[in-house]
Amino acid sequence: MLAAEGRDGMAGQDRTRSGAPLDVIAASLRRERTRAGLSLTELARRAKISKSTLSQLEAGVGNPSVETLWALSVVLNVPFSRLVEPPRPAVQVIRAGEGPAVAAERADYVATLLASCPPNARRDLYFIAAEPGKPRESEPHMPGVVEHVVLCHGRALVGLTEEPVELGPGDYVAYPGDVSHVFQALEPRTRAVLVSEHI
């Protein structure tokens, strides 16, 4: 299981997967906070995390969870990917097990960014690796976000928190990401591809 983490967003040192480079996250947070014209204190308040946690993240220290970075991306009104993705070469190959990965704080769930929105496009692509146990419960994202999931391996309950759909290999579901939603693995080594579409 992945290390537990408080809402302030700093995980224990034994987190097993965290491929998102802290220096990229730090630079992205500073850039987007400055662009938004928010102080460290105000961004932390709006995202409901402590100022010290945000300060550490901007300094490249700590291990932020998916939940913490989503909360910050919503307040900053930017796609999640803009906070975790390093600059890309013209041809990009991401091998299995590589890429910027961020773990959930309360579920055995890891999202690896495969491709983010290029300028003037509106979608991010993720590879999801999840294990049975606590579900990955997501608070609403920015208005207009739609999530598309194709299950590759295993079984999972995916979709709106109140009425998720059970998916098997090859099944597809789309649902509004600006409403509470869930991903719960029902079998070991459940794998999926998620597209986050920004309308």
C-alpha positions as a Markdown table, in Angstrom:
| # | Residue | x | y | z |
|---|---|---|---|---|
| 1 | Met | 0.0 | 0.0 | 0.0 |
| 2 | Leu | 1.1 | 3.6 | -0.6 |
| 3 | Ala | 1.9 | 5.8 | 2.4 |
| 4 | Ala | -0.9 | 7.7 | 3.9 |
| 5 | Glu | -0.9 | 11.4 | 3.8 |
| 6 | Gly | -2.8 | 14.2 | 5.5 |
| 7 | Arg | -4.9 | 16.8 | 3.6 |
| 8 | Asp | -2.0 | 19.2 | 3.8 |
| 9 | Gly | -0.4 | 17.1 | 1.1 |
| 10 | Met | 2.9 | 15.8 | 2.5 |
| 11 | Ala | 3.3 | 12.1 | 2.4 |
| 12 | Gly | 5.5 | 9.8 | 4.5 |
| 13 | Gln | 9.0 | 8.9 | 3.3 |
| 14 | Asp | 8.0 | 5.4 | 2.4 |
| 15 | Arg | 5.8 | 6.3 | -0.6 |
| 16 | Thr | 6.5 | 3.6 | -3.2 |
| 17 | Arg | 5.8 | 5.6 | -6.4 |
| 18 | Ser | 6.3 | 9.2 | -7.0 |
| 19 | Gly | 7.7 | 9.9 | -10.5 |
| 20 | Ala | 6.6 | 13.5 | -10.7 |
| 21 | Pro | 9.9 | 15.5 | -10.5 |
| 22 | Leu | 9.7 | 17.9 | -7.5 |
| 23 | Asp | 11.8 | 20.5 | -9.3 |
| 24 | Val | 9.2 | 20.6 | -12.2 |
| 25 | Ile | 6.3 | 20.8 | -9.7 |
| 26 | Ala | 8.1 | 23.6 | -7.7 |
| 27 | Ala | 8.8 | 25.7 | -10.8 |
| 28 | Ser | 5.3 | 25.1 | -12.2 |
| 29 | Leu | 3.6 | 26.2 | -8.9 |
| 30 | Arg | 5.7 | 29.3 | -8.7 |
| 31 | Arg | 5.0 | 30.2 | -12.3 |
| 32 | Glu | 1.2 | 29.6 | -12.1 |
| 33 | Arg | 0.8 | 31.3 | -8.8 |
| 34 | Thr | 2.6 | 34.4 | -10.1 |
| 35 | Arg | 0.5 | 34.3 | -13.3 |
| 36 | Ala | -2.6 | 34.2 | -11.2 |
| 37 | Gly | -1.4 | 37.1 | -9.0 |
| 38 | Leu | -1.9 | 35.1 | -5.8 |
| 39 | Ser | 0.3 | 35.2 | -2.7 |
| 40 | Leu | 1.5 | 32.0 | -1.1 |
| 41 | Thr | -0.9 | 32.6 | 1.8 |
| 42 | Glu | -3.9 | 33.2 | -0.5 |
| 43 | Leu | -3.2 | 30.2 | -2.7 |
| 44 | Ala | -2.8 | 27.9 | 0.3 |
| 45 | Arg | -6.0 | 29.3 | 1.9 |
| 46 | Arg | -8.1 | 28.7 | -1.3 |
| 47 | Ala | -6.7 | 25.2 | -1.9 |
| 48 | Lys | -7.2 | 24.3 | 1.8 |
| 49 | Ile | -3.6 | 23.3 | 2.5 |
| 50 | Ser | -1.2 | 24.8 | 4.9 |
| 51 | Lys | 1.1 | 27.7 | 3.9 |
| 52 | Ser | 4.1 | 25.7 | 5.1 |
| 53 | Thr | 3.1 | 22.8 | 2.8 |
| 54 | Leu | 2.8 | 25.1 | -0.2 |
| 55 | Ser | 6.1 | 26.8 | 0.7 |
| 56 | Gln | 7.8 | 23.4 | 0.8 |
| 57 | Leu | 6.4 | 22.4 | -2.5 |
| 58 | Glu | 7.5 | 25.6 | -4.2 |
| 59 | Ala | 11.0 | 24.9 | -2.7 |
| 60 | Gly | 11.0 | 21.4 | -4.3 |
| 61 | Val | 10.6 | 19.6 | -1.0 |
| 62 | Gly | 8.0 | 17.1 | 0.0 |
| 63 | Asn | 5.9 | 14.5 | -1.8 |
| 64 | Pro | 2.5 | 16.0 | -2.9 |
| 65 | Ser | -0.5 | 13.7 | -3.5 |
| 66 | Val | -2.9 | 13.7 | -6.5 |
| 67 | Glu | -5.4 | 15.4 | -4.2 |
| 68 | Thr | -3.1 | 18.2 | -3.2 |
| 69 | Leu | -2.0 | 18.9 | -6.8 |
| 70 | Trp | -5.6 | 18.8 | -8.1 |
| 71 | Ala | -6.7 | 21.2 | -5.4 |
| 72 | Leu | -4.0 | 23.6 | -6.5 |
| 73 | Ser | -4.7 | 23.2 | -10.2 |
| 74 | Val | -8.4 | 24.0 | -9.6 |
| 75 | Val | -7.6 | 27.2 | -7.7 |
| 76 | Leu | -5.0 | 28.2 | -10.3 |
| 77 | Asn | -7.5 | 27.3 | -13.1 |
| 78 | Val | -4.9 | 25.2 | -15.0 |
| 79 | Pro | -4.9 | 21.6 | -16.1 |
| 80 | Phe | -3.4 | 19.2 | -13.6 |
| 81 | Ser | -0.7 | 18.3 | -16.2 |
| 82 | Arg | 0.7 | 21.9 | -16.2 |
| 83 | Leu | 1.9 | 21.3 | -12.6 |
| 84 | Val | 3.7 | 18.0 | -13.2 |
| 85 | Glu | 4.9 | 17.7 | -16.7 |
| 86 | Pro | 8.5 | 18.5 | -17.6 |
| 87 | Pro | 9.3 | 20.1 | -21.0 |
| 88 | Arg | 8.9 | 17.7 | -23.8 |
| 89 | Pro | 11.2 | 16.8 | -26.8 |
| 90 | Ala | 9.8 | 16.7 | -30.3 |
| 91 | Val | 9.5 | 12.9 | -30.2 |
| 92 | Gln | 8.4 | 11.5 | -26.8 |
| 93 | Val | 8.4 | 7.9 | -25.7 |
| 94 | Ile | 7.3 | 6.9 | -22.2 |
| 95 | Arg | 8.2 | 3.3 | -21.3 |
| 96 | Ala | 5.9 | 1.3 | -18.9 |
| 97 | Gly | 6.8 | 2.4 | -15.4 |
| 98 | Glu | 8.2 | 5.7 | -16.4 |
| 99 | Gly | 6.8 | 9.2 | -16.7 |
| 100 | Pro | 5.6 | 11.7 | -14.1 |
| 101 | Ala | 3.5 | 9.7 | -11.6 |
| 102 | Val | 1.6 | 11.0 | -8.6 |
| 103 | Ala | 0.0 | 8.7 | -6.0 |
| 104 | Ala | -3.4 | 9.2 | -4.2 |
| 105 | Glu | -3.3 | 9.7 | -0.5 |
| 106 | Arg | -6.1 | 7.4 | 0.5 |
| 107 | Ala | -6.2 | 4.7 | -2.2 |
| 108 | Asp | -3.7 | 2.4 | -4.0 |
| 109 | Tyr | -3.9 | 4.5 | -7.2 |
| 110 | Val | -1.2 | 6.0 | -9.3 |
| 111 | Ala | -1.8 | 8.4 | -12.2 |
| 112 | Thr | 1.0 | 8.7 | -14.7 |
| 113 | Leu | 0.8 | 11.7 | -17.1 |
| 114 | Leu | 1.3 | 10.4 | -20.7 |
| 115 | Ala | 0.5 | 13.6 | -22.7 |
| 116 | Ser | -0.8 | 16.9 | -21.7 |
| 117 | Cys | -2.7 | 19.6 | -23.6 |
| 118 | Pro | -0.5 | 21.3 | -26.1 |
| 119 | Pro | -1.3 | 25.0 | -26.6 |
| 120 | Asn | -4.8 | 25.6 | -27.9 |
| 121 | Ala | -5.8 | 21.9 | -27.2 |
| 122 | Arg | -7.9 | 20.8 | -24.4 |
| 123 | Arg | -7.0 | 17.3 | -23.2 |
| 124 | Asp | -4.6 | 15.4 | -21.0 |
| 125 | Leu | -3.8 | 11.6 | -21.2 |
| 126 | Tyr | -3.0 | 9.5 | -18.2 |
| 127 | Phe | -2.2 | 5.8 | -17.5 |
| 128 | Ile | -3.9 | 4.6 | -14.3 |
| 129 | Ala | -2.5 | 1.8 | -12.1 |
| 130 | Ala | -4.8 | 0.8 | -9.2 |
| 131 | Glu | -5.2 | -2.0 | -6.7 |
| 132 | Pro | -8.3 | -3.2 | -4.8 |
| 133 | Gly | -8.9 | -1.4 | -1.5 |
| 134 | Lys | -10.1 | 2.2 | -0.8 |
| 135 | Pro | -11.5 | 3.9 | -3.8 |
| 136 | Arg | -9.8 | 7.0 | -5.4 |
| 137 | Glu | -12.5 | 9.6 | -4.6 |
| 138 | Ser | -12.1 | 12.8 | -6.6 |
| 139 | Glu | -13.6 | 16.2 | -5.8 |
| 140 | Pro | -15.0 | 18.2 | -8.7 |
| 141 | His | -12.4 | 19.6 | -11.1 |
| 142 | Met | -12.6 | 22.8 | -13.1 |
| 143 | Pro | -16.0 | 23.5 | -14.6 |
| 144 | Gly | -16.5 | 21.8 | -18.0 |
| 145 | Val | -14.0 | 19.0 | -17.5 |
| 146 | Val | -15.1 | 15.6 | -18.9 |
| 147 | Glu | -13.2 | 12.4 | -18.1 |
| 148 | His | -13.0 | 9.4 | -20.5 |
| 149 | Val | -11.8 | 6.1 | -19.2 |
| 150 | Val | -10.9 | 2.9 | -21.1 |
| 151 | Leu | -10.2 | -0.1 | -18.9 |
| 152 | Cys | -7.2 | -2.1 | -20.1 |
| 153 | His | -6.8 | -4.8 | -17.5 |
| 154 | Gly | -8.8 | -6.0 | -14.4 |
| 155 | Arg | -12.1 | -4.6 | -13.3 |
| 156 | Ala | -13.1 | -1.3 | -11.7 |
| 157 | Leu | -16.0 | 0.8 | -10.6 |
| 158 | Val | -15.6 | 4.2 | -12.4 |
| 159 | Gly | -17.7 | 7.3 | -12.8 |
| 160 | Leu | -19.9 | 9.5 | -10.7 |
| 161 | Thr | -19.6 | 8.9 | -7.0 |
| 162 | Glu | -23.3 | 8.2 | -6.6 |
| 163 | Glu | -23.6 | 5.8 | -9.5 |
| 164 | Pro | -20.3 | 4.4 | -10.8 |
| 165 | Val | -20.3 | 1.9 | -13.6 |
| 166 | Glu | -18.5 | -1.5 | -13.4 |
| 167 | Leu | -15.9 | -1.8 | -16.3 |
| 168 | Gly | -14.1 | -4.8 | -17.7 |
| 169 | Pro | -11.2 | -4.9 | -20.2 |
| 170 | Gly | -12.0 | -2.8 | -23.3 |
| 171 | Asp | -15.0 | -1.0 | -21.7 |
| 172 | Tyr | -15.3 | 2.8 | -22.0 |
| 173 | Val | -17.1 | 5.4 | -19.9 |
| 174 | Ala | -17.3 | 9.2 | -20.0 |
| 175 | Tyr | -18.6 | 11.3 | -17.2 |
| 176 | Pro | -18.4 | 15.0 | -16.0 |
| 177 | Gly | -15.2 | 15.6 | -14.1 |
| 178 | Asp | -16.7 | 18.7 | -12.5 |
| 179 | Val | -18.9 | 16.5 | -10.3 |
| 180 | Ser | -17.6 | 14.2 | -7.5 |
| 181 | His | -16.3 | 10.9 | -9.1 |
| 182 | Val | -14.6 | 7.7 | -8.2 |
| 183 | Phe | -12.2 | 5.0 | -9.5 |
| 184 | Gln | -12.2 | 1.8 | -7.5 |
| 185 | Ala | -10.2 | -1.2 | -8.6 |
| 186 | Leu | -12.0 | -4.5 | -8.1 |
| 187 | Glu | -9.2 | -6.8 | -9.2 |
| 188 | Pro | -5.4 | -6.8 | -8.7 |
| 189 | Arg | -3.3 | -5.0 | -11.3 |
| 190 | Thr | -6.2 | -3.0 | -12.7 |
| 191 | Arg | -5.0 | -0.7 | -15.5 |
| 192 | Ala | -6.7 | 2.0 | -17.4 |
| 193 | Val | -6.2 | 5.0 | -19.7 |
| 194 | Leu | -7.9 | 8.2 | -18.7 |
| 195 | Val | -8.4 | 11.3 | -20.9 |
| 196 | Ser | -9.2 | 14.5 | -19.1 |
| 197 | Glu | -10.9 | 16.8 | -21.6 |
| 198 | His | -11.1 | 20.5 | -20.8 |
| 199 | Ile | -14.1 | 22.1 | -22.5 |
